[in-house]
Amino acid sequence: MMKRLLLALGLSLAPLSAPLAEPLHFITEEYAPFNFLKDGRITGITVDQVTAIAEAAGIDYTMEIMPWARAFAMVRSRSMHCIFTAGYNRERARQFAWITPTLKDEMVLLKRKDGSKGPASMKEALGMKVGSQRGDFAVEVLEGLGFTNIDLAADIDLSVRKLVSGRIDLMPTSIKTYESLVRRGEPVEKAMAMSGQIFGIACNKQTPPTLIARLQAELNKLIASGEQDRIFAAYGLPPTPRTTENGAKE
């Protein structure tokens, strides 16, 4: 009887001594003003949102910066891993579990600010050399438009340096990133508009749905309360357009 009692007690206490569940691993890249290192700390518009919703949801998490292509491959293959700030499209909708929108923005093609007129049409732009980041959704957009001469860099700062130095002719980015580049004194300007885009957090498909739902609910609250707008304002940018459909849709 005593053995059975001790065994039952041991089983009842087992979960208390079991290892804690794996934290959620957030990975991002250097892409100011959304995610970047400052004084050794990861900060930025999306970083602040991710931190706020993870803490509000009571989720244990880690966060690190690495090159985008490496981060993207890691999230594809490992559960409990998420990447941001990721551009959402139909192909990626099937590959990841999404929490959106951390940003809704228009896309533009940039050129050097050197007095030239730039391409007069998309047809003319297609014949020019365009640069983007390896693994970035913008590469898919460029290929879909018909661009074939695409230069791939490890990060956005390298793409900007190539644009300014004349190694590439055009570079796609969001309006907000363009405004940030101008603010920091980069000699770039808009060449032409592209389509709008939703950005968010893309998680490995094996990440528990309940976890994704909790984070989405907290992001919805962040947007509804106006806190997302305040985060954008803190970095000197206008708020992202409001949406009544905060989840990514196919």
NUTI-523516 format. One record per atom (N, C-alpha, C): residue in one letter; x, z, y negated. Coordinates in pm, whole numbers, plus 50000, padded with zeros to 5 digits. Each point is the difference from the previous one (the first is absolute). Example, Ala and Ser with C-alpha at 12.3 -4.5 7.8 and 13.67 -1.06 7.14 Angstrom:
! NUTI-523516
A513195078050569
A499115000049881
A500905000049880
S499654992849895
S500825000649881
S499235007349891
! end
This chain:
! NUTI-523516
M500845000050120
M499165000049880
M500885000049874
M501045008950003
M500895001049886
M500754986949977
K500434993350112
K500704987249987
K499114989549935
R498705000050045
R499074990249943
R499805002749851
L499915012849963
L499805003749860
L501214995849916
L501205002650050
L501214996249927
L500124984949987
L499634992650106
L500044985449996
L499034994649898
A498795005649999
A499004995649903
A500455002949858
L500625011749979
L500495003649868
L501114990649956
G500894997050095
G501094990749969
G499494986449962
L499004995050070
L499424986849968
L499335000149864
S499325011149967
S499305000649873
S500965000449883
L501225005450024
L500975000949891
L500914987949993
A499974991450099
A500924988650006
A499944991149877
P498794996249950
P499954991149883
P500675005949877
L500015013749990
L500595006249883
L501514998449997
S500614998750119
S501444998750005
S500444985550018
A499044990650009
A500334985950018
A500604994549872
P500854989650008
P500584994149880
P498944994749905
L500265000749871
L499074994849901
L499884984950015
A498864994449962
A499794985550006
A501014993049909
E500344987650034
E500964992349921
E499454997649860
P500835001649898
P499524997049864
P499794985049983
L499294996549895
L499814985949965
L501204995749917
H500604988950039
H501224995449932
H499664988549904
F500165002749872
F499784989749898
F501334993649965
I500034986649999
I501224992649966
I499684990549885
T500944998849908
T499814991049887
T501334993749962
E500004992349893
E501204993049953
E500225003049853
E501124995549948
E500265000749856
E499224988949932
Y498925003549933
Y499154990249933
Y499315007149884
A500765002349895
A499455006949882
A498944991149934
P498945006249942
P499815014449983
P499175006550111
F499804993250111
F499125005250104
F500705009650095
N501234996850037
N500785008750088
N501484997849973
F500715010749964
F501424998649968
F500675013749998
L501314999950006
L500795012249993
L500375003249856
K499825012649960
K500405004549868
K500605013950014
D501265001349964
D500705012850013
D499935005450142
G500124990850097
G499995003950140
G498645003150058
R498944997749923
R498645003150047
R499164987350003
I499204998450106
I499114988550011
I498815002349909
T499754990749910
T498905001649905
T499344986549976
G498994999649914
G499334987549968
G498495001250009
I499314989749956
I498544999949993
I499375001950137
T500464992450100
T499415001450133
T500505012550069
V501255003849977
V500545012450058
V499155011949957
D499655000649872
D499175011049951
D498645000150068
Q499444988250024
Q498704999250067
Q500105004450146
V501024995150069
V500195003550141
V500215015050014
T500845005849914
T500255014350004
T498715007949978
A499214995749901
A498765007149966
A499004999750115
I499814988350061
I498964999150104
I500465006450130
A501304999350031
A500505006350122
A499885015249990
E500345005449883
E499915014449982
E498555004649994
A499134992149938
A498595003649994
A499364999850140
A500504991050085
A499484998950137
A500645010250093
G500995007449951
G500665010150082
G500864994050109
I500634988549971
I500794992850100
I501495002849980
D500675003350109
D501465001449997
D500604986149999
Y500954997449909
Y500524986449989
Y501454999949956
T500654988650020
T501344997449949
T499934987349916
M501034997749919
M500044987949918
M501454995749982
E500264987150017
E501354994849979
E499954985749947
I501124995849942
I500164986649945
I501004992250086
M499664987450027
M500914991250072
M499644985649966
P500844990250035
P499654986049974
P498664996350062
W499234991649930
W498624997250039
W499894994050140
A500844990350034
A499894993650132
A500225010050113
R500975008949982
R500265010350102
R498825009750009
A499475004149886
A498865009149999
A498784993750065
F499774987349970
F498844992950054
F500094999350152
A501194996850053
A500194999250144
A499805013650066
M500445010649933
M499865013450055
M498545004050011
V499224997149898
V498585003750000
V499244992050105
R500374987750022
R499364991850104
R500175006350139
S501145006350024
S500345004250136
S499845015050027
R499785008149897
R499955014450021
R498705006149951
S499355007550085
S498795007149959
S500375010849900
M499015004649924
M500195010349897
M500984995649892
H500104987049976
H500824994649892
H499154991249909
C500205001249870
C499244992349901
C500974994449895
I499654988649943
I500844993849897
I499184997549873
F500625001849885
F499354997149872
F501084995849901
T499704993149890
T498704994949960
T499834986250063
A499084998450092
A499884987950080
A498864991249951
G500274987049991
G498954990549963
G499104997350119
Y498695000549975
Y499014998050106
Y499584985350006
N499954994650121
N499394986850021
N499354999950137
R499324989150034
R499234999450125
R500895001550122
E501184994049998
E500895001050114
E500465014450020
R500385006649892
R500445013950011
R498865009550034
A498784996249967
A498855008450032
A499905002650149
R500404990250080
R499945001450145
R501205007550057
Q501065001149921
Q501245005750052
Q500165014949972
F499285005249898
F500205013749959
F498665007149976
A500085013149992
A498875008149951
A500275002749852
W498974997949915
W500234999749855
W499345011549926
I500665004249892
I499445009149900
I500174992949866
T498914996149937
T500054992149877
T498885004149904
P500104995849871
P501144993549935
P500835009949919
T501304999850019
T500875007449908
T500254991749875
L499694987150010
L500194990849887
L499194987450023
K499334995249897
K499394986749998
K500584992849880
D500594988550023
D500734993649891
D499994984950016
E500214993249889
E500194985550002
E501454996950029
M500234988750068
M501364995650030
M500394988849903
V501284999649966
V500514989549911
V501344994950053
L500344987849963
L501334994850022
L500805002249872
L501185005850012
L500855002649884
L501124989749992
K500484997949878
K501174991549977
K500935007349904
R501204994749981
R500925005649901
R499454998049860
K500245009549913
K499614998649860
K501174993549927
D500024986650006
D501154992649943
D499564988549911
G498734999949960
G499514989549912
G499434987950073
S500184999450131
S499454988750075
S498505001850021
K499314988950022
K498555000650016
K499595004250140
G500854998250097
G499615003250137
G499134989150058
P499535001650123
P499184989750064
P498664998249929
A499574987449987
A498734997149933
A498825001350095
S500295000250131
S498925000750099
S500565006050129
M499105003950090
M500455005250128
M500734989250079
K499574987649986
K500664989050070
K501474999149956
E500255001649870
E501374999849951
E500775012250049
A499335011750003
A500655012450045
A500444999050145
L499244992750081
L500324998850143
L501364993550024
G500474992349903
G501294993650014
G501155008549952
M499735012249956
M501045008849946
M500405010650102
K501135006649976
K500495010450089
K499385013449960
V499345006350093
V499305012449972
V500615011250085
G500015012149947
G500615011150071
G499055011550020
S500145007150112
S499195011950028
S500795009250092
Q499355010850044
Q500675009750086
Q499694997150146
R501005001450084
R499854997650143
R498925009350057
G499004994150068
G498935007950060
G498845002849906
D500114996349872
D498945002749904
D498834990650022
F498775005049975
F498814991750019
F500034987849909
A500725000949886
A500074988849906
A500614987650064
V500875002150099
V500594988650070
V498914992150073
E499065007250062
E498884993450067
E499154992349899
V499805006049882
V499224993349896
V500694987249956
L501315000949978
L500774988249959
L499934989050104
E500195003750126
E499944990150108
E498614993850009
G498965008349979
G498644994950003
G499724990049889
L500665001949886
L499834990849887
L500784987050019
G500985000250092
G500784988050027
G501455000549954
F500475011849953
F501415001349962
F500874999250126
T501084992649991
T500924998750114
T501415004949967
N500384999649873
N501335004549959
N499905014549954
I500005009250098
I499785014249972
I501275007950030
D500525006849899
D501185008450014
D499565014350028
L500565006350104
L499605013550038
L501085010149965
A499595010849936
A500915010849961
A499585012950067
A500895009949998
A499705012950064
A499015008349919
D500034998649866
D499115008049916
D499704992749870
I499065005449924
I499534993349879
I501094999349893
D500845010249989
D501054999849898
D500954988350022
L500294997050126
L500864988650029
L499304986949966
S498704999250028
S499244988049962
S500014998049849
V499845010949925
V500024999249853
V501364995249952
R501075005450057
R501354995849959
R500214985150028
K499494995350112
K500124985850034
K499224991549901
L498835004849959
L499174992549904
L500714999249864
V500485011349953
V500645000649869
V501304991849997
S500724999850111
S501274992750006
S499824985050028
G498784995850032
G499754985950026
G500174995750144
R500195009550091
R500144996550142
R498664996350062
I498905004849941
I498664995550038
I499254996349871
D498954992150013
D499254995549883
D498775008549971
L499375005150106
L498745007349986
L500005012150094
M499165009849966
M499875011950084
M498585005349992
P499305002150113
P498655005549995
P500025015249992
T499095005649924
T499845014549995
T498655003249939
S499665012849994
S498745004049939
S500145000949849
I498874999249931
I500015001449853
I500635013349960
K499645010650071
K500515013249963
K501515000950018
T500514994050108
T501454999950018
T500674991849891
Y499384988749964
Y500534991849891
Y500075008249870
E498935007249970
E499995008249878
E501095010650003
S500245005550119
S501065010050016
S501384993849978
L500194987850051
L501294993149982
L500264997149852
V498964995749928
V500144997349857
V500345012849925
R499335010850039
R500235012849933
R501455004750015
R500604997050113
R501385004350020
R501004989749948
G499504989549934
G500884990749930
G500454987950078
E499374997250115
E500404988250077
E499524987349930
P500854989849987
P499624987549931
P499194990750091
V498775004250030
V499114991950085
V498664998449928
E499274989650040
E498674997849944
E499134992850101
K498695000149975
K499054993750092
K500144984849994
A500054993950117
A500014985450009
A498594994950027
M499285006850092
M498614996450028
M499345010850084
A498685000249997
A499235010050074
A499864996050146
M499865010150084
M499684998050140
M498715007750029
S499695002350125
S498765006850036
S500145015149985
G498855007050002
G500015014549998
G500415005650135
Q500325013050002
Q500475005950124
Q499675014950006
I499655004750120
I499815014250026
I501245005450069
F500435011949960
F501155006650061
F499575013650053
G500715004750102
G499665013150054
G501065005250094
I499565008550092
I500875006150100
I499644994050135
A500974993950067
A499784993850131
A500625008850107
C499205004350097
C500475008950106
C499984993150136
N500885004350087
N500004995050137
N498615001750062
K499574990250076
K498644999950055
K499745011850093
Q501075006150054
Q499835011350091
Q499845013349926
T500094999749868
T499785012249922
T498565004450019
P499745012850028
P498635004550028
P499024996049890
P498874993950037
P499004995849900
P499505011449913
T499925012150057
T499535011449921
T500975002949885
L501284998050026
L501025002149897
L499864989649889
I499814987550039
I499804989249903
I498755002949916
A498935004350065
A498745002849930
A500175011449900
R500755010350036
R500235011249907
R500774995449877
L501024991850021
L500784995049887
L499174990749912
Q499194991450063
Q499144991149921
Q499005007949917
A499435010550060
A499045008349927
A500665006649879
E501255004550016
E500685006449888
E500394989849893
L500354987850042
L500294989649900
L498734996449923
N498874999250070
N498724997449932
N499735010649893
K500285012650034
K499795011049904
K500964998649882
L501244996350030
L501014998449896
L499564989549898
I499444989150051
I499534989249912
I498775004549921
A499035005950070
A498745004149935
A500225010549892
S500985008750019
S500265010849904
S500724995249875
G500564987850006
G500794995049888
G501485003350011
E500395007150106
E501415003950016
E500904987950021
Q499504989950072
Q500804987950018
Q500314993649865
D499004999449912
D500234994649866
D501055008149925
R499955013350014
R500955008749930
R501434997850052
I500124997350129
I501324997350057
I500574987149941
F499184989549992
F500464987549938
F500425002549855
A499195007549927
A500305002649858
A501305007849985
A500305009050095
A501235008049993
A501244991350010
Y499864988250061
Y501134990750011
Y499894988649897
G499085001649904
G499904990549891
G499304987050033
L499185000050107
L499294987850039
L498505002149994
P499244989249976
P498545001149999
P499495002950140
P498805005950011
P499465003450132
P499704987650083
T499955002050131
T499614989250089
T498494997849986
P499504987650011
P498554997849991
P499265008350102
R498855005649960
R499215008350091
R499344991350107
T499745006150114
T499304993050108
T499075009750069
T498844995250042
T499085008350075
T500254998750148
E500914990950038
E500364998250141
E501475003550014
N500285012750029
N501385004550001
N500724997150131
G499264997050105
G500654996650126
G500364985450004
A501074996750071
A500404986050015
A498984993150090
K499594988449963
K499004992550075
K500554986550039
E499604995450117
E500394986550042
E499074989849936
! end
